[in-house]
């Protein structure tokens, strides 16, 4: 969700709003379960100077770990796919169906 120039995410367990700047937002949105950290870094650094790419490769892992520590993303040793309610925008699916799937998956409590 965008509010002005800020990107807001609802924390899955506390329902708190988390504000993200551009790089954490890019990491969060790229966390699709199929992409490795190295693939994300290669994509993010494409077209950058070697100095800028080196800086990105230095800071992004710490930002990634902050998102993991905050419970906003998870790392996995094996690729997977996101459930439909995380993969698509809320406007693209039936909310009742999504709520039932989220409860079944333990993503929300009912």
VMD Tcl script that builds the backbone (N, CA, C; Angstrom):
set m [mol new atoms 330]
animate dup $m
set s [atomselect $m all]
$s set {name element resname resid chain x y z} {
  {N N UNK 1 A 0.856 -1.163 0.000}
  {CA C UNK 1 A 0.000 0.000 0.000}
  {C C UNK 1 A 0.903 1.226 0.000}
  {N N UNK 2 A 0.562 2.230 -0.777}
  {CA C UNK 2 A 1.324 3.466 -0.825}
  {C C UNK 2 A 0.559 4.564 -0.108}
  {N N UNK 3 A 1.282 5.357 0.653}
  {CA C UNK 3 A 0.708 6.548 1.272}
  {C C UNK 3 A 1.688 7.671 0.982}
  {N N UNK 4 A 1.326 8.521 0.041}
  {CA C UNK 4 A 2.269 9.523 -0.411}
  {C C UNK 4 A 3.429 8.826 -1.085}
  {N N UNK 5 A 4.638 9.103 -0.646}
  {CA C UNK 5 A 5.806 8.450 -1.234}
  {C C UNK 5 A 6.309 7.297 -0.372}
  {N N UNK 6 A 5.544 6.903 0.632}
  {CA C UNK 6 A 5.923 5.800 1.512}
  {C C UNK 6 A 5.183 4.528 1.120}
  {N N UNK 7 A 5.826 3.411 1.362}
  {CA C UNK 7 A 5.241 2.094 1.099}
  {C C UNK 7 A 4.914 1.468 2.444}
  {N N UNK 8 A 3.674 1.061 2.641}
  {CA C UNK 8 A 3.224 0.517 3.914}
  {C C UNK 8 A 2.875 -0.962 3.764}
  {N N UNK 9 A 3.276 -1.741 4.761}
  {CA C UNK 9 A 2.970 -3.166 4.808}
  {C C UNK 9 A 2.326 -3.446 6.153}
  {N N UNK 10 A 1.291 -4.262 6.169}
  {CA C UNK 10 A 0.667 -4.674 7.422}
  {C C UNK 10 A 1.422 -5.893 7.925}
  {N N UNK 11 A 1.956 -5.799 9.139}
  {CA C UNK 11 A 2.686 -6.921 9.730}
  {C C UNK 11 A 1.713 -8.078 9.910}
  {N N UNK 12 A 2.119 -9.285 9.516}
  {CA C UNK 12 A 1.170 -10.413 9.527}
  {C C UNK 12 A 0.697 -10.863 10.901}
  {N N UNK 13 A 1.442 -10.612 11.956}
  {CA C UNK 13 A 0.990 -11.089 13.266}
  {C C UNK 13 A 0.535 -9.976 14.199}
  {N N UNK 14 A 1.106 -8.786 14.065}
  {CA C UNK 14 A 0.734 -7.714 14.983}
  {C C UNK 14 A -0.256 -6.732 14.379}
  {N N UNK 15 A -0.462 -6.795 13.062}
  {CA C UNK 15 A -1.319 -5.865 12.319}
  {C C UNK 15 A -0.803 -4.429 12.347}
  {N N UNK 16 A 0.437 -4.234 12.809}
  {CA C UNK 16 A 1.040 -2.900 12.793}
  {C C UNK 16 A 1.399 -2.534 11.358}
  {N N UNK 17 A 1.347 -1.245 11.050}
  {CA C UNK 17 A 1.783 -0.775 9.744}
  {C C UNK 17 A 3.288 -0.557 9.779}
  {N N UNK 18 A 3.977 -1.111 8.807}
  {CA C UNK 18 A 5.426 -0.975 8.693}
  {C C UNK 18 A 5.711 -0.117 7.469}
  {N N UNK 19 A 6.462 0.958 7.648}
  {CA C UNK 19 A 6.822 1.852 6.553}
  {C C UNK 19 A 8.152 1.426 5.973}
  {N N UNK 20 A 8.232 1.378 4.649}
  {CA C UNK 20 A 9.475 0.962 3.991}
  {C C UNK 20 A 9.950 2.020 3.016}
  {N N UNK 21 A 11.262 2.219 3.007}
  {CA C UNK 21 A 11.893 3.050 1.993}
  {C C UNK 21 A 12.103 2.207 0.743}
  {N N UNK 22 A 12.723 2.792 -0.278}
  {CA C UNK 22 A 12.815 2.137 -1.584}
  {C C UNK 22 A 13.513 0.783 -1.577}
  {N N UNK 23 A 14.678 0.647 -0.947}
  {CA C UNK 23 A 15.396 -0.631 -1.013}
  {C C UNK 23 A 14.687 -1.728 -0.237}
  {N N UNK 24 A 14.279 -1.509 1.007}
  {CA C UNK 24 A 13.510 -2.565 1.679}
  {C C UNK 24 A 12.228 -2.924 0.919}
  {N N UNK 25 A 11.587 -1.933 0.320}
  {CA C UNK 25 A 10.388 -2.182 -0.495}
  {C C UNK 25 A 10.735 -3.095 -1.670}
  {N N UNK 26 A 11.832 -2.797 -2.367}
  {CA C UNK 26 A 12.233 -3.613 -3.518}
  {C C UNK 26 A 12.517 -5.049 -3.096}
  {N N UNK 27 A 13.178 -5.219 -1.959}
  {CA C UNK 27 A 13.480 -6.557 -1.452}
  {C C UNK 27 A 12.186 -7.280 -1.097}
  {N N UNK 28 A 11.297 -6.599 -0.372}
  {CA C UNK 28 A 10.025 -7.181 0.041}
  {C C UNK 28 A 9.206 -7.627 -1.173}
  {N N UNK 29 A 9.107 -6.766 -2.166}
  {CA C UNK 29 A 8.300 -7.087 -3.340}
  {C C UNK 29 A 8.920 -8.188 -4.193}
  {N N UNK 30 A 10.236 -8.327 -4.121}
  {CA C UNK 30 A 10.920 -9.369 -4.902}
  {C C UNK 30 A 10.925 -10.717 -4.190}
  {N N UNK 31 A 10.532 -10.740 -2.929}
  {CA C UNK 31 A 10.546 -11.982 -2.145}
  {C C UNK 31 A 9.379 -12.857 -2.590}
  {N N UNK 32 A 9.598 -13.581 -3.685}
  {CA C UNK 32 A 8.523 -14.352 -4.293}
  {C C UNK 32 A 8.641 -15.856 -4.067}
  {N N UNK 33 A 9.643 -16.270 -3.320}
  {CA C UNK 33 A 9.802 -17.688 -3.038}
  {C C UNK 33 A 10.549 -18.451 -4.106}
  {N N UNK 34 A 10.738 -17.839 -5.260}
  {CA C UNK 34 A 11.396 -18.526 -6.369}
  {C C UNK 34 A 12.783 -17.970 -6.663}
  {N N UNK 35 A 13.038 -16.748 -6.270}
  {CA C UNK 35 A 14.282 -16.056 -6.582}
  {C C UNK 35 A 15.276 -16.212 -5.440}
  {N N UNK 36 A 16.534 -16.459 -5.791}
  {CA C UNK 36 A 17.573 -16.520 -4.763}
  {C C UNK 36 A 18.050 -15.113 -4.447}
  {N N UNK 37 A 18.768 -14.982 -3.340}
  {CA C UNK 37 A 19.335 -13.682 -2.981}
  {C C UNK 37 A 20.288 -13.225 -4.080}
  {N N UNK 38 A 21.104 -14.129 -4.582}
  {CA C UNK 38 A 22.053 -13.770 -5.640}
  {C C UNK 38 A 21.335 -13.319 -6.904}
  {N N UNK 39 A 20.229 -13.964 -7.253}
  {CA C UNK 39 A 19.459 -13.547 -8.427}
  {C C UNK 39 A 18.877 -12.149 -8.228}
  {N N UNK 40 A 18.392 -11.863 -7.034}
  {CA C UNK 40 A 17.888 -10.520 -6.749}
  {C C UNK 40 A 19.005 -9.495 -6.867}
  {N N UNK 41 A 20.159 -9.797 -6.290}
  {CA C UNK 41 A 21.284 -8.859 -6.355}
  {C C UNK 41 A 21.725 -8.628 -7.799}
  {N N UNK 42 A 21.788 -9.681 -8.593}
  {CA C UNK 42 A 22.170 -9.531 -9.999}
  {C C UNK 42 A 21.180 -8.629 -10.727}
  {N N UNK 43 A 19.892 -8.838 -10.484}
  {CA C UNK 43 A 18.862 -8.012 -11.101}
  {C C UNK 43 A 18.969 -6.561 -10.622}
  {N N UNK 44 A 19.120 -6.369 -9.325}
  {CA C UNK 44 A 19.178 -5.029 -8.746}
  {C C UNK 44 A 20.405 -4.259 -9.223}
  {N N UNK 45 A 21.494 -4.952 -9.442}
  {CA C UNK 45 A 22.753 -4.302 -9.816}
  {C C UNK 45 A 22.920 -4.139 -11.322}
  {N N UNK 46 A 22.037 -4.735 -12.090}
  {CA C UNK 46 A 22.149 -4.663 -13.547}
  {C C UNK 46 A 22.153 -3.208 -14.007}
  {N N UNK 47 A 23.162 -2.829 -14.757}
  {CA C UNK 47 A 23.264 -1.475 -15.283}
  {C C UNK 47 A 23.939 -0.485 -14.351}
  {N N UNK 48 A 24.277 -0.897 -13.147}
  {CA C UNK 48 A 24.963 -0.010 -12.203}
  {C C UNK 48 A 26.462 -0.016 -12.469}
  {N N UNK 49 A 27.101 1.036 -12.033}
  {CA C UNK 49 A 28.563 1.040 -12.071}
  {C C UNK 49 A 29.066 0.003 -11.082}
  {N N UNK 50 A 30.297 -0.422 -11.231}
  {CA C UNK 50 A 30.829 -1.431 -10.317}
  {C C UNK 50 A 30.887 -0.912 -8.880}
  {N N UNK 51 A 31.104 0.382 -8.722}
  {CA C UNK 51 A 31.137 0.976 -7.372}
  {C C UNK 51 A 29.750 0.928 -6.743}
  {N N UNK 52 A 28.728 1.338 -7.505}
  {CA C UNK 52 A 27.355 1.304 -6.980}
  {C C UNK 52 A 26.903 -0.126 -6.706}
  {N N UNK 53 A 27.222 -1.041 -7.614}
  {CA C UNK 53 A 26.841 -2.443 -7.430}
  {C C UNK 53 A 27.505 -3.025 -6.185}
  {N N UNK 54 A 28.762 -2.679 -5.959}
  {CA C UNK 54 A 29.463 -3.170 -4.760}
  {C C UNK 54 A 28.779 -2.647 -3.501}
  {N N UNK 55 A 28.331 -1.402 -3.531}
  {CA C UNK 55 A 27.639 -0.832 -2.364}
  {C C UNK 55 A 26.305 -1.542 -2.124}
  {N N UNK 56 A 25.565 -1.803 -3.200}
  {CA C UNK 56 A 24.291 -2.516 -3.072}
  {C C UNK 56 A 24.532 -3.907 -2.498}
  {N N UNK 57 A 25.531 -4.604 -3.023}
  {CA C UNK 57 A 25.844 -5.958 -2.540}
  {C C UNK 57 A 26.285 -5.951 -1.075}
  {N N UNK 58 A 26.769 -4.801 -0.623}
  {CA C UNK 58 A 27.194 -4.697 0.779}
  {C C UNK 58 A 26.019 -4.430 1.713}
  {N N UNK 59 A 25.076 -3.588 1.305}
  {CA C UNK 59 A 24.003 -3.173 2.221}
  {C C UNK 59 A 22.739 -4.022 2.137}
  {N N UNK 60 A 22.454 -4.596 0.975}
  {CA C UNK 60 A 21.207 -5.345 0.809}
  {C C UNK 60 A 21.105 -6.549 1.739}
  {N N UNK 61 A 22.166 -7.337 1.948}
  {CA C UNK 61 A 22.017 -8.468 2.878}
  {C C UNK 61 A 21.581 -8.049 4.288}
  {N N UNK 62 A 22.062 -6.913 4.774}
  {CA C UNK 62 A 21.640 -6.442 6.098}
  {C C UNK 62 A 20.168 -6.029 6.088}
  {N N UNK 63 A 19.734 -5.377 5.000}
  {CA C UNK 63 A 18.316 -5.004 4.877}
  {C C UNK 63 A 17.446 -6.251 4.800}
  {N N UNK 64 A 17.917 -7.230 4.067}
  {CA C UNK 64 A 17.210 -8.506 3.951}
  {C C UNK 64 A 17.055 -9.150 5.326}
  {N N UNK 65 A 18.118 -9.153 6.100}
  {CA C UNK 65 A 18.068 -9.744 7.434}
  {C C UNK 65 A 17.126 -8.975 8.348}
  {N N UNK 66 A 17.061 -7.656 8.202}
  {CA C UNK 66 A 16.125 -6.856 8.997}
  {C C UNK 66 A 14.677 -7.252 8.684}
  {N N UNK 67 A 14.376 -7.486 7.408}
  {CA C UNK 67 A 13.022 -7.909 7.030}
  {C C UNK 67 A 12.706 -9.300 7.579}
  {N N UNK 68 A 13.707 -10.176 7.573}
  {CA C UNK 68 A 13.532 -11.513 8.154}
  {C C UNK 68 A 13.296 -11.391 9.650}
  {N N UNK 69 A 14.140 -10.626 10.339}
  {CA C UNK 69 A 14.022 -10.450 11.791}
  {C C UNK 69 A 12.685 -9.828 12.187}
  {N N UNK 70 A 12.158 -8.968 11.321}
  {CA C UNK 70 A 10.877 -8.315 11.600}
  {C C UNK 70 A 9.692 -9.233 11.303}
  {N N UNK 71 A 9.956 -10.410 10.726}
  {CA C UNK 71 A 8.880 -11.341 10.413}
  {C C UNK 71 A 8.106 -10.980 9.164}
  {N N UNK 72 A 8.708 -10.163 8.284}
  {CA C UNK 72 A 8.005 -9.732 7.076}
  {C C UNK 72 A 8.299 -10.616 5.876}
  {N N UNK 73 A 9.433 -11.301 5.883}
  {CA C UNK 73 A 9.751 -12.275 4.844}
  {C C UNK 73 A 10.437 -13.462 5.498}
  {N N UNK 74 A 10.480 -14.555 4.789}
  {CA C UNK 74 A 11.176 -15.757 5.247}
  {C C UNK 74 A 12.150 -16.204 4.174}
  {N N UNK 75 A 13.264 -16.770 4.598}
  {CA C UNK 75 A 14.212 -17.359 3.660}
  {C C UNK 75 A 13.991 -18.860 3.650}
  {N N UNK 76 A 14.225 -19.464 2.494}
  {CA C UNK 76 A 14.056 -20.897 2.359}
  {C C UNK 76 A 15.216 -21.465 1.553}
  {N N UNK 77 A 15.613 -22.663 1.895}
  {CA C UNK 77 A 16.688 -23.329 1.154}
  {C C UNK 77 A 16.190 -23.891 -0.169}
  {N N UNK 78 A 14.874 -24.054 -0.289}
  {CA C UNK 78 A 14.316 -24.591 -1.525}
  {C C UNK 78 A 13.316 -23.595 -2.108}
  {N N UNK 79 A 13.272 -23.498 -3.435}
  {CA C UNK 79 A 12.314 -22.570 -4.051}
  {C C UNK 79 A 10.884 -23.042 -3.853}
  {N N UNK 80 A 9.990 -22.105 -3.868}
  {CA C UNK 80 A 8.574 -22.416 -3.740}
  {C C UNK 80 A 7.763 -21.321 -4.397}
  {N N UNK 81 A 6.474 -21.383 -4.228}
  {CA C UNK 81 A 5.618 -20.335 -4.767}
  {C C UNK 81 A 4.791 -19.752 -3.633}
  {N N UNK 82 A 4.427 -18.517 -3.799}
  {CA C UNK 82 A 3.616 -17.839 -2.800}
  {C C UNK 82 A 2.159 -18.251 -2.941}
  {N N UNK 83 A 1.408 -18.244 -1.829}
  {CA C UNK 83 A -0.033 -18.462 -1.946}
  {C C UNK 83 A -0.656 -17.295 -2.720}
  {N N UNK 84 A -1.784 -17.545 -3.347}
  {CA C UNK 84 A -2.399 -16.529 -4.209}
  {C C UNK 84 A -2.657 -15.217 -3.489}
  {N N UNK 85 A -2.950 -15.246 -2.194}
  {CA C UNK 85 A -3.268 -14.022 -1.472}
  {C C UNK 85 A -2.030 -13.167 -1.186}
  {N N UNK 86 A -0.851 -13.700 -1.383}
  {CA C UNK 86 A 0.369 -12.904 -1.271}
  {C C UNK 86 A 0.953 -12.566 -2.637}
  {N N UNK 87 A 0.642 -13.397 -3.590}
  {CA C UNK 87 A 1.219 -13.234 -4.921}
  {C C UNK 87 A 0.548 -12.113 -5.723}
  {N N UNK 88 A -0.747 -11.897 -5.474}
  {CA C UNK 88 A -1.500 -10.925 -6.253}
  {C C UNK 88 A -2.026 -9.808 -5.360}
  {N N UNK 89 A -2.426 -8.739 -6.002}
  {CA C UNK 89 A -3.031 -7.609 -5.304}
  {C C UNK 89 A -4.386 -8.013 -4.731}
  {N N UNK 90 A -4.766 -7.370 -3.620}
  {CA C UNK 90 A -6.061 -7.651 -2.987}
  {C C UNK 90 A -7.229 -7.435 -3.941}
  {N N UNK 91 A -7.056 -6.573 -4.916}
  {CA C UNK 91 A -8.148 -6.279 -5.845}
  {C C UNK 91 A -8.350 -7.390 -6.866}
  {N N UNK 92 A -7.447 -8.375 -6.888}
  {CA C UNK 92 A -7.494 -9.421 -7.907}
  {C C UNK 92 A -8.073 -10.746 -7.422}
  {N N UNK 93 A -8.530 -10.819 -6.180}
  {CA C UNK 93 A -9.094 -12.078 -5.692}
  {C C UNK 93 A -10.269 -11.828 -4.766}
  {N N UNK 94 A -11.032 -12.869 -4.544}
  {CA C UNK 94 A -12.189 -12.813 -3.659}
  {C C UNK 94 A -11.703 -12.754 -2.208}
  {N N UNK 95 A -12.099 -11.740 -1.479}
  {CA C UNK 95 A -11.608 -11.549 -0.101}
  {C C UNK 95 A -12.035 -12.661 0.851}
  {N N UNK 96 A -13.248 -13.177 0.686}
  {CA C UNK 96 A -13.700 -14.261 1.558}
  {C C UNK 96 A -12.884 -15.528 1.309}
  {N N UNK 97 A -12.640 -15.828 0.047}
  {CA C UNK 97 A -11.815 -16.990 -0.302}
  {C C UNK 97 A -10.393 -16.812 0.246}
  {N N UNK 98 A -9.857 -15.603 0.121}
  {CA C UNK 98 A -8.511 -15.333 0.612}
  {C C UNK 98 A -8.451 -15.450 2.133}
  {N N UNK 99 A -9.449 -14.910 2.824}
  {CA C UNK 99 A -9.466 -14.987 4.284}
  {C C UNK 99 A -9.522 -16.433 4.752}
  {N N UNK 100 A -10.314 -17.248 4.081}
  {CA C UNK 100 A -10.402 -18.665 4.440}
  {C C UNK 100 A -9.051 -19.355 4.214}
  {N N UNK 101 A -8.413 -19.055 3.098}
  {CA C UNK 101 A -7.107 -19.661 2.800}
  {C C UNK 101 A -6.046 -19.188 3.792}
  {N N UNK 102 A -6.084 -17.901 4.156}
  {CA C UNK 102 A -5.122 -17.370 5.121}
  {C C UNK 102 A -5.282 -18.024 6.480}
  {N N UNK 103 A -6.527 -18.219 6.908}
  {CA C UNK 103 A -6.786 -18.886 8.194}
  {C C UNK 103 A -6.324 -20.342 8.135}
  {N N UNK 104 A -6.639 -21.014 7.057}
  {CA C UNK 104 A -6.232 -22.423 6.875}
  {C C UNK 104 A -4.711 -22.556 6.906}
  {N N UNK 105 A -4.013 -21.584 6.304}
  {CA C UNK 105 A -2.544 -21.615 6.249}
  {C C UNK 105 A -1.877 -21.112 7.527}
  {N N UNK 106 A -2.665 -20.593 8.460}
  {CA C UNK 106 A -2.102 -20.055 9.682}
  {C C UNK 106 A -1.520 -18.664 9.515}
  {N N UNK 107 A -1.837 -18.029 8.405}
  {CA C UNK 107 A -1.331 -16.689 8.137}
  {C C UNK 107 A -2.052 -15.645 8.975}
  {N N UNK 108 A -3.323 -15.895 9.264}
  {CA C UNK 108 A -4.104 -15.040 10.144}
  {C C UNK 108 A -4.823 -15.921 11.163}
  {N N UNK 109 A -5.214 -15.306 12.266}
  {CA C UNK 109 A -6.006 -16.012 13.269}
  {C C UNK 109 A -7.456 -15.577 13.126}
  {N N UNK 110 A -8.368 -16.521 13.293}
  {CA C UNK 110 A -9.792 -16.171 13.177}
  {C C UNK 110 A -10.470 -16.324 14.514}
}
mol reanalyze $m
mol bondsrecalc $m
mol representation Tube
mol addrep $m
